[in-house]
Amino acid sequence: MARIEVYTKFLCPYCTRAKALLTAKGVAFEEIDISTGGPRRTEMIDRSGGRLTVPEIFIDGRHIGGSDDLAALDRAGGLDPLLAA
């Protein structure tokens, strides 16, 4: 099963949407809450190529992007193969 990491913030509707999609797919994911900033926020910015918004989603270390990017990947049929890897 793929390793999925989701950087989130408290009360973020886009984070909720991304997590709901992953949950509907039946996959486990690590949620990294960066609501208070700190080193994990810096880590997210570095890993995502400078993106400051949440969620930022990674599957097996590959940057997927945000909630809209995850949904688009799913619509295009590219998400399930990544999750099955």
HUTATA-V636090 format. One record per pair of residues at least 4 apart in sequence whose ideal C-beta (glycine too) atoms are under 7 Angstrom apart, sorted by the first residue. I is the first residue (numbers start at 1). GAP is how many residues later the second one is. D is the distance in whole Angstrom. If there is no record, write none. Layout:
((I:GAP:D) (I:GAP:D))
//
This chain:
((1:26:7) (2:57:5) (2:58:5) (2:80:6) (2:81:5) (2:83:5) (3:57:5) (4:18:6) (4:23:6) (4:25:4) (4:26:7) (4:55:5) (5:24:7) (5:25:5) (5:27:6) (5:53:4) (6:12:6) (6:13:6) (6:23:5) (6:25:5) (6:26:7) (6:49:5) (6:51:5) (7:25:5) (7:27:5) (7:37:4) (7:47:6) (7:48:6) (7:49:4) (8:4:6) (8:7:4) (8:23:6) (8:24:7) (8:25:6) (8:46:5) (8:47:5) (9:6:6) (9:24:7) (9:25:6) (9:26:5) (9:45:5) (10:23:7) (10:25:4) (12:4:7) (12:42:6) (12:43:7) (13:4:6) (14:4:6) (14:40:7) (14:41:6) (14:52:6) (14:53:4) (15:4:6) (15:39:6) (15:40:4) (16:4:6) (17:4:7) (17:50:5) (18:4:7) (18:37:5) (18:39:6) (18:49:4) (18:52:5) (19:4:6) (20:4:6) (21:4:7) (21:49:6) (21:50:6) (21:53:6) (22:5:5) (22:7:5) (25:58:6) (27:56:5) (32:8:6) (34:6:5) (34:7:4) (34:10:6) (34:20:7) (37:4:5) (39:4:6) (40:4:7) (41:4:7) (42:4:6) (43:4:6) (44:4:6) (44:12:5) (45:5:6) (45:6:7) (45:7:6) (47:11:7) (47:16:7) (48:8:5) (48:15:6) (49:14:7) (51:5:6) (53:13:6) (55:11:6) (55:12:6) (56:10:6) (57:7:4) (57:8:7) (57:9:7) (57:13:5) (58:4:6) (58:5:6) (58:6:7) (59:5:6) (59:23:5) (60:25:6) (64:5:6) (64:6:6) (64:9:6) (65:4:3) (65:5:7) (67:4:6) (68:4:6) (69:4:6) (70:4:7) (70:9:7) (71:4:6) (72:4:6) (73:5:5) (73:6:5) (74:5:4) (78:4:7) (79:4:6) (80:4:6) (81:4:7))
//
